[in-house]
Amino acid sequence: MSGMTRIEALRGRRVWDSRGRPTVEAEIRLAGGAVGRAIAPAGASMGSAEAVDLRDGGSAFGGLDVRRALANVNGEIALALNGLDAADQAAVDAALIALDGTRTRRRLGGNATIAVSMAAAHAAAAARGVPLWRHLGAAAPRLPVPEIQIIGGGAHAAGRVDLQDFMVIATGSSSIAEALDWTAEVYRAAGALLKSRGRLRGVADEGGFWPEVDSNEGVLELIAEAVAGAGFQLGAQVAISLDVAATQLQREGRYELSREGRALDADQLGDLLERWAADYRIVAIEDPVEEHDAAGMAAFTRRMRGRCLVVGDDFLATSAERIRAAAAAGACDTALIKPNQAGTLTETKDAFDAARAAGWRTIVSARSGESEDVTLVHLAAGWGADLFKVGSFARGERTAKWNEALRLAEAEGATFTRWRTPGAPGAPGASEARS
């Protein structure tokens, strides 16, 4: 162990996320003087298998304060990590996992463990004098294709729209800068349409527009119109993607579309999504069935094979074990990767690697409760993810990440992982361009 990278001090700090809720920041100082910091994000739509935040309960901040998690960081976690080598990420994370002793980090808090795990990585990178993406082992950053929310719904917008995310992917773009430029034009066009029709009600948790709409399909029509109004061809240059978040829609074994006054079984919802995919050039659909329906996920994957990416979020919970089981069952072909779902960076990378070993694509994703922390950008670029999903094109916690991606694109040798049509041959990330 290098004495310079020995953990000398760990401090937990109570900071604020983008929803105005307390969250955990961890700061690690090494013997050589290097410092690393990271802030835990928080989800609104959460799967039952993911690492859980430790919250205080009671009346303060609706029970969402994090003083118990902070006490764990400043107490037993600090004691357990004191003297460990921050450059040995696996050892740091193994100590966190063993100390907690639960599958979902419910004792110490997933918000405590992920903040500490990421802070250790930042501290080790700082000690080497390199950016985090290089510390992760990459020779140069590889920027993924942005998947950007235009309209927010579901748990992110008080159910104003049933589906959780209506997003666009600049499938024809040749650089991260061009992808962001194109998406900005679509975002502006969508806002102008909503405003002109008196349908704009504000922005949702992740910065997408919060509209007044009569149906979910009406949102798809709006985005298609915005793409055309921005001067792009739907499907060729810019395509649509969806996060159904079907678990949030389930009521007594059926999927309730409250905006439309109807409830569907899994086959009927699959029929609807299949038609939308064809009519509106949808290239990725996330969580099209509820998280426990492995058979339904496999059936939907067979239905859409070669036409649309089928993405697992709540269904997979950034778990290598769950990804391997899903791959064996033919359920999904793309994994959403969220570090705070796993609880440590080592477990997050294990899940990422399991998806790649299965021949799947990967999407590194933020949460609805975010901050100025840009760790995710370095993970996506350092690991070579296929897509990057951090919310919309507005709000500082979102643009902090898009702007960091633009900075990484300036590094020597940086490349851009261009979009590959679902079903296209070749390894993930095979189609690249200089960024």
C-alpha positions as CSV (number, residue, x, y, z in Angstrom):
1,M,0.0,0.0,0.0
2,S,1.2,3.5,-0.9
3,G,1.4,5.6,2.2
4,M,0.2,8.6,0.2
5,T,-3.2,6.9,-0.5
6,R,-3.9,5.7,3.0
7,I,-7.3,7.0,4.3
8,E,-6.5,9.4,7.1
9,A,-9.9,11.1,7.7
10,L,-13.5,10.7,6.6
11,R,-16.2,13.3,7.1
12,G,-19.9,13.1,6.4
13,R,-21.6,16.4,5.5
14,R,-25.3,17.2,5.3
15,V,-26.0,18.9,2.0
16,W,-29.0,19.4,-0.3
17,D,-30.3,17.7,-3.4
18,S,-32.3,19.1,-6.4
19,R,-35.6,18.5,-4.7
20,G,-34.6,20.5,-1.6
21,R,-34.1,17.4,0.5
22,P,-31.1,16.6,2.7
23,T,-28.6,14.2,1.4
24,V,-25.1,12.8,2.3
25,E,-21.8,14.2,1.1
26,A,-18.7,12.2,2.0
27,E,-15.2,13.8,2.1
28,I,-12.1,11.6,2.3
29,R,-8.6,13.0,3.0
30,L,-5.6,10.8,2.4
31,A,-2.2,10.8,4.1
32,G,-0.6,12.5,1.2
33,G,-3.1,15.4,1.4
34,A,-5.4,14.4,-1.5
35,V,-9.1,15.0,-1.0
36,G,-12.1,13.3,-2.6
37,R,-15.8,14.3,-2.3
38,A,-19.0,12.8,-3.5
39,I,-22.7,13.3,-3.0
40,A,-25.3,10.6,-2.8
41,P,-28.3,11.0,-5.2
42,A,-31.8,9.8,-4.4
43,G,-34.6,8.3,-6.4
44,A,-38.3,8.8,-6.4
45,S,-39.3,5.7,-8.3
46,M,-37.4,3.0,-6.6
47,G,-37.2,-0.8,-7.1
48,S,-37.7,-3.1,-4.1
49,A,-34.3,-4.7,-4.7
50,E,-32.1,-1.6,-4.7
51,A,-30.0,-0.2,-1.9
52,V,-32.1,1.9,0.4
53,D,-31.4,5.4,1.8
54,L,-31.3,5.7,5.6
55,R,-33.7,8.5,6.5
56,D,-34.5,9.7,10.0
57,G,-38.3,9.6,10.0
58,G,-40.3,12.0,12.2
59,S,-41.6,15.4,11.2
60,A,-38.5,17.3,10.0
61,F,-38.4,17.5,6.2
62,G,-41.2,15.0,5.9
63,G,-39.1,12.4,7.6
64,L,-36.3,12.6,5.0
65,D,-33.5,14.0,7.1
66,V,-30.2,12.1,6.9
67,R,-28.6,12.7,10.3
68,R,-28.6,9.0,11.2
69,A,-26.7,8.2,7.9
70,L,-24.3,11.0,8.6
71,A,-23.7,9.6,12.1
72,N,-22.8,6.3,10.5
73,V,-20.3,7.9,8.1
74,N,-18.7,9.9,10.9
75,G,-18.7,7.1,13.3
76,E,-18.3,3.4,12.5
77,I,-17.6,3.8,8.8
78,A,-14.8,6.3,9.5
79,L,-13.4,3.9,12.0
80,A,-13.6,0.9,9.7
81,L,-12.0,2.7,6.8
82,N,-9.2,4.5,8.7
83,G,-5.8,3.3,7.4
84,L,-7.2,1.5,4.3
85,D,-5.7,2.2,0.9
86,A,-8.2,4.3,-1.1
87,A,-6.5,3.2,-4.3
88,D,-7.8,-0.3,-3.6
89,Q,-11.5,0.3,-4.4
90,A,-12.5,-3.3,-4.0
91,A,-11.0,-3.4,-0.4
92,V,-12.8,-0.2,0.5
93,D,-16.1,-1.4,-0.8
94,A,-15.7,-4.8,0.8
95,A,-15.2,-3.2,4.1
96,L,-18.4,-1.1,3.6
97,I,-20.4,-4.2,2.6
98,A,-19.2,-6.3,5.5
99,L,-19.8,-3.5,8.0
100,D,-23.3,-3.0,6.9
101,G,-24.2,-6.7,6.7
102,T,-27.5,-6.4,4.8
103,R,-28.3,-7.0,1.2
104,T,-29.9,-3.5,0.7
105,R,-27.6,-1.5,2.9
106,R,-30.5,-0.7,5.2
107,R,-28.4,-0.6,8.4
108,L,-25.8,2.0,7.4
109,G,-27.8,3.5,4.5
110,G,-27.1,3.1,0.8
111,N,-26.9,6.9,0.8
112,A,-24.0,6.6,3.2
113,T,-22.1,3.8,1.5
114,I,-22.3,5.1,-2.1
115,A,-21.2,8.6,-1.1
116,V,-18.2,7.1,0.8
117,S,-17.4,4.7,-2.0
118,M,-17.4,7.4,-4.7
119,A,-15.4,9.8,-2.5
120,A,-12.7,7.1,-2.1
121,A,-12.4,6.9,-5.9
122,H,-12.1,10.6,-6.2
123,A,-9.5,10.8,-3.5
124,A,-7.4,8.1,-5.1
125,A,-7.6,9.8,-8.5
126,A,-6.6,13.1,-6.9
127,A,-3.6,11.4,-5.3
128,R,-2.5,10.2,-8.7
129,G,-3.1,13.6,-10.2
130,V,-5.4,12.2,-12.9
131,P,-9.1,12.6,-13.7
132,L,-11.5,10.0,-12.4
133,W,-12.1,8.5,-15.8
134,R,-8.4,7.7,-16.2
135,H,-8.2,6.4,-12.6
136,L,-10.9,3.9,-13.6
137,G,-8.5,2.5,-16.2
138,A,-9.5,4.2,-19.5
139,A,-6.7,5.4,-21.8
140,A,-9.1,8.1,-23.1
141,P,-12.7,9.0,-22.3
142,R,-15.4,7.5,-24.5
143,L,-18.5,9.7,-24.4
144,P,-21.9,7.8,-24.6
145,V,-24.9,8.9,-26.5
146,P,-27.1,11.2,-24.4
147,E,-30.7,10.1,-23.6
148,I,-32.5,13.3,-22.5
149,Q,-35.9,13.8,-21.0
150,I,-38.2,16.3,-22.8
151,I,-41.4,15.6,-20.8
152,G,-41.4,14.3,-17.2
153,G,-44.3,12.3,-15.8
154,G,-45.1,9.6,-13.3
155,A,-43.5,9.9,-9.9
156,H,-41.5,12.8,-11.2
157,A,-44.5,15.0,-12.0
158,A,-47.3,14.1,-9.6
159,G,-48.8,11.7,-12.2
160,R,-49.7,14.5,-14.6
161,V,-48.6,12.0,-17.3
162,D,-48.7,8.3,-16.6
163,L,-45.4,7.3,-18.1
164,Q,-42.3,8.5,-16.2
165,D,-40.0,9.7,-18.9
166,F,-40.5,10.8,-22.5
167,M,-37.0,11.2,-23.9
168,V,-35.1,11.8,-27.1
169,I,-31.9,10.3,-28.4
170,A,-29.9,12.2,-31.1
171,T,-29.3,8.9,-33.1
172,G,-27.8,10.7,-36.1
173,S,-25.3,12.8,-34.1
174,S,-21.6,12.4,-34.5
175,S,-20.3,14.1,-31.3
176,I,-21.5,14.8,-27.8
177,A,-21.6,18.5,-28.7
178,E,-23.8,17.9,-31.7
179,A,-26.1,15.6,-29.7
180,L,-26.6,18.3,-27.1
181,D,-27.2,21.0,-29.7
182,W,-29.8,18.9,-31.4
183,T,-31.6,18.0,-28.2
184,A,-31.6,21.7,-27.1
185,E,-33.4,22.6,-30.2
186,V,-36.0,19.9,-29.7
187,Y,-36.4,20.9,-26.0
188,R,-37.0,24.5,-27.0
189,A,-39.5,23.5,-29.7
190,A,-41.4,21.4,-27.3
191,G,-41.6,24.2,-24.8
192,A,-42.8,26.7,-27.4
193,L,-45.5,24.3,-28.5
194,L,-46.7,23.8,-24.9
195,K,-46.7,27.5,-24.2
196,S,-48.5,28.4,-27.4
197,R,-51.3,25.9,-26.5
198,G,-51.6,27.0,-22.9
199,R,-50.5,23.5,-21.7
200,L,-47.2,24.3,-20.0
201,R,-47.4,23.9,-16.2
202,G,-43.7,24.0,-15.2
203,V,-40.9,21.5,-15.0
204,A,-40.7,18.1,-13.4
205,D,-38.1,16.8,-11.0
206,E,-35.6,16.1,-13.7
207,G,-36.1,19.3,-15.7
208,G,-38.4,18.0,-18.4
209,F,-41.5,20.0,-19.1
210,W,-44.5,19.3,-16.9
211,P,-47.5,19.6,-19.2
212,E,-51.3,19.5,-19.1
213,V,-52.2,16.7,-21.5
214,D,-55.2,14.5,-22.2
215,S,-53.3,11.3,-23.0
216,N,-49.9,9.7,-23.0
217,E,-50.0,9.3,-26.8
218,G,-50.6,13.1,-26.9
219,V,-47.1,13.6,-25.4
220,L,-45.6,11.4,-28.2
221,E,-47.4,13.4,-30.8
222,L,-46.1,16.6,-29.2
223,I,-42.5,15.4,-29.2
224,A,-42.7,14.2,-32.8
225,E,-44.0,17.6,-33.7
226,A,-41.2,19.3,-31.8
227,V,-38.6,17.1,-33.5
228,A,-39.9,18.2,-36.9
229,G,-40.3,21.8,-35.8
230,A,-36.6,21.8,-34.7
231,G,-35.7,20.7,-38.3
232,F,-34.9,17.1,-37.7
233,Q,-36.2,13.9,-39.2
234,L,-37.8,11.6,-36.6
235,G,-36.2,8.2,-36.6
236,A,-33.3,9.2,-38.8
237,Q,-31.7,12.0,-36.8
238,V,-33.6,12.1,-33.6
239,A,-35.6,9.2,-32.0
240,I,-37.9,8.8,-29.0
241,S,-37.3,6.6,-25.9
242,L,-39.6,5.9,-23.0
243,D,-39.3,5.0,-19.3
244,V,-42.7,3.4,-18.6
245,A,-41.8,2.7,-14.9
246,A,-44.6,0.0,-15.1
247,T,-44.3,-0.9,-11.4
248,Q,-45.7,2.5,-10.5
249,L,-48.7,1.9,-12.8
250,Q,-49.7,-1.4,-11.4
251,R,-53.0,-1.7,-9.5
252,E,-54.4,-5.1,-8.6
253,G,-52.6,-6.9,-11.4
254,R,-53.3,-4.4,-14.1
255,Y,-51.6,-1.3,-15.4
256,E,-53.7,1.8,-14.8
257,L,-53.4,4.7,-17.3
258,S,-55.2,7.2,-15.2
259,R,-54.9,10.0,-17.8
260,E,-56.9,7.9,-20.2
261,G,-59.3,6.2,-17.7
262,R,-58.3,2.6,-18.6
263,A,-56.5,-0.3,-17.1
264,L,-54.5,-2.9,-19.2
265,D,-53.1,-6.3,-18.6
266,A,-49.5,-7.0,-19.6
267,D,-50.3,-8.2,-23.1
268,Q,-52.5,-5.2,-23.8
269,L,-49.8,-2.8,-22.5
270,G,-47.3,-4.6,-24.7
271,D,-49.6,-4.2,-27.7
272,L,-49.8,-0.5,-27.0
273,L,-46.1,0.0,-26.6
274,E,-45.4,-2.0,-29.7
275,R,-47.7,0.2,-31.7
276,W,-46.2,3.4,-30.3
277,A,-42.7,2.1,-31.1
278,A,-43.7,1.7,-34.7
279,D,-45.7,4.9,-35.1
280,Y,-43.4,7.2,-33.2
281,R,-39.9,5.7,-34.0
282,I,-39.3,4.7,-30.4
283,V,-35.9,3.0,-30.1
284,A,-35.7,2.2,-26.3
285,I,-38.4,1.2,-23.7
286,E,-37.5,1.0,-20.1
287,D,-39.3,-1.2,-17.5
288,P,-42.3,-2.1,-19.7
289,V,-43.6,-4.5,-17.1
290,E,-43.6,-4.4,-13.3
291,E,-40.4,-5.4,-11.5
292,H,-41.4,-8.9,-10.4
293,D,-42.7,-10.1,-13.8
294,A,-39.7,-11.9,-15.3
295,A,-41.9,-13.9,-17.7
296,G,-43.6,-10.7,-18.9
297,M,-40.2,-9.0,-19.4
298,A,-38.9,-12.0,-21.5
299,A,-42.1,-11.9,-23.6
300,F,-41.8,-8.2,-24.3
301,T,-38.1,-8.7,-25.2
302,R,-39.0,-11.4,-27.7
303,R,-41.8,-9.2,-29.1
304,M,-39.5,-6.2,-29.6
305,R,-36.2,-8.0,-30.5
306,G,-34.2,-6.1,-33.2
307,R,-36.7,-3.2,-33.2
308,C,-36.2,-1.5,-29.8
309,L,-33.9,-1.7,-26.9
310,V,-35.7,-3.3,-23.8
311,V,-34.2,-1.7,-20.7
312,G,-34.2,-3.0,-17.2
313,D,-34.2,-0.6,-14.3
314,D,-36.3,-1.6,-11.3
315,F,-36.2,-5.1,-12.8
316,L,-32.4,-5.3,-12.5
317,A,-31.6,-2.9,-9.7
318,T,-27.9,-2.6,-10.9
319,S,-27.3,-6.1,-9.7
320,A,-24.8,-8.4,-11.4
321,E,-26.8,-11.5,-10.1
322,R,-30.1,-10.2,-11.4
323,I,-28.6,-9.2,-14.8
324,R,-27.1,-12.7,-15.3
325,A,-30.4,-14.3,-14.4
326,A,-32.3,-12.0,-16.8
327,A,-29.9,-12.7,-19.6
328,A,-30.3,-16.4,-19.1
329,A,-34.1,-16.0,-19.2
330,G,-33.9,-13.7,-22.3
331,A,-35.4,-10.8,-20.4
332,C,-34.1,-7.4,-21.4
333,D,-31.2,-6.6,-23.6
334,T,-30.0,-3.3,-22.0
335,A,-29.1,-2.5,-18.4
336,L,-29.7,0.8,-16.6
337,I,-26.7,1.3,-14.3
338,K,-27.3,3.5,-11.2
339,P,-24.5,3.5,-8.6
340,N,-26.8,4.2,-5.6
341,Q,-29.0,1.2,-6.5
342,A,-26.0,-1.0,-6.0
343,G,-24.6,0.8,-2.9
344,T,-20.9,0.8,-3.9
345,L,-18.8,1.4,-7.0
346,T,-17.4,-2.1,-7.0
347,E,-20.9,-3.6,-7.2
348,T,-21.9,-1.1,-9.8
349,K,-19.0,-2.1,-12.0
350,D,-19.8,-5.8,-11.5
351,A,-23.3,-5.1,-12.8
352,F,-21.9,-3.1,-15.7
353,D,-19.5,-6.0,-16.6
354,A,-22.3,-8.6,-16.3
355,A,-24.3,-6.7,-18.8
356,R,-21.4,-6.4,-21.2
357,A,-20.7,-10.1,-20.8
358,A,-24.3,-10.9,-21.8
359,G,-23.8,-8.8,-25.0
360,W,-26.2,-6.1,-23.7
361,R,-26.0,-2.4,-24.0
362,T,-25.5,-0.2,-21.0
363,I,-27.0,3.1,-19.8
364,V,-25.4,4.9,-16.9
365,S,-28.1,6.9,-15.2
366,A,-28.7,9.6,-12.7
367,R,-31.6,9.8,-10.3
368,S,-34.5,12.3,-9.9
369,G,-32.9,13.8,-6.7
370,E,-29.4,14.9,-7.9
371,S,-26.7,17.5,-7.2
372,E,-23.8,19.2,-8.8
373,D,-21.8,16.0,-8.4
374,V,-20.4,14.8,-11.7
375,T,-19.1,11.4,-10.8
376,L,-21.5,9.7,-13.2
377,V,-20.0,11.4,-16.2
378,H,-16.6,9.9,-15.4
379,L,-18.0,6.5,-14.8
380,A,-19.9,6.5,-18.1
381,A,-16.8,7.8,-20.0
382,G,-14.3,5.7,-18.2
383,W,-16.2,2.5,-18.5
384,G,-17.4,3.2,-22.1
385,A,-21.2,3.1,-21.6
386,D,-23.4,3.1,-24.6
387,L,-25.8,5.8,-23.4
388,F,-26.0,8.4,-20.6
389,K,-29.2,9.4,-19.0
390,V,-29.2,12.3,-16.4
391,G,-32.6,13.8,-17.0
392,S,-33.5,16.8,-19.1
393,F,-31.6,19.7,-20.7
394,A,-32.6,22.2,-17.9
395,R,-31.8,22.6,-14.2
396,G,-28.2,23.0,-12.9
397,E,-27.8,19.5,-11.5
398,R,-28.5,18.2,-15.0
399,T,-26.4,20.7,-17.0
400,A,-23.5,20.2,-14.6
401,K,-23.2,16.7,-16.0
402,W,-23.8,17.6,-19.7
403,N,-21.1,20.4,-19.3
404,E,-18.7,18.0,-17.7
405,A,-19.2,15.6,-20.6
406,L,-18.3,18.4,-23.0
407,R,-15.1,19.0,-21.0
408,L,-14.1,15.3,-21.2
409,A,-14.7,15.4,-24.9
410,E,-11.7,17.8,-25.2
411,A,-9.3,15.2,-23.7
412,E,-6.7,13.8,-26.1
413,G,-8.0,10.7,-27.8
414,A,-11.6,11.2,-26.6
415,T,-14.2,9.4,-28.7
416,F,-18.0,9.4,-29.1
417,T,-20.0,6.2,-29.0
418,R,-22.4,6.7,-31.9
419,W,-25.8,5.2,-31.9
420,R,-26.3,1.6,-33.2
421,T,-29.7,0.5,-34.3
422,P,-31.2,-2.2,-32.1
423,G,-30.3,-5.6,-33.4
424,A,-27.3,-4.3,-35.3
425,P,-24.3,-6.7,-35.1
426,G,-21.1,-5.8,-33.3
427,A,-19.9,-5.3,-29.7
428,P,-21.4,-2.5,-27.7
429,G,-19.8,0.8,-28.5
430,A,-18.3,-0.5,-31.7
431,S,-19.3,2.5,-33.7
432,E,-17.2,5.4,-32.6
433,A,-16.3,8.9,-33.8
434,R,-13.8,11.4,-32.5
435,S,-15.6,13.7,-30.1
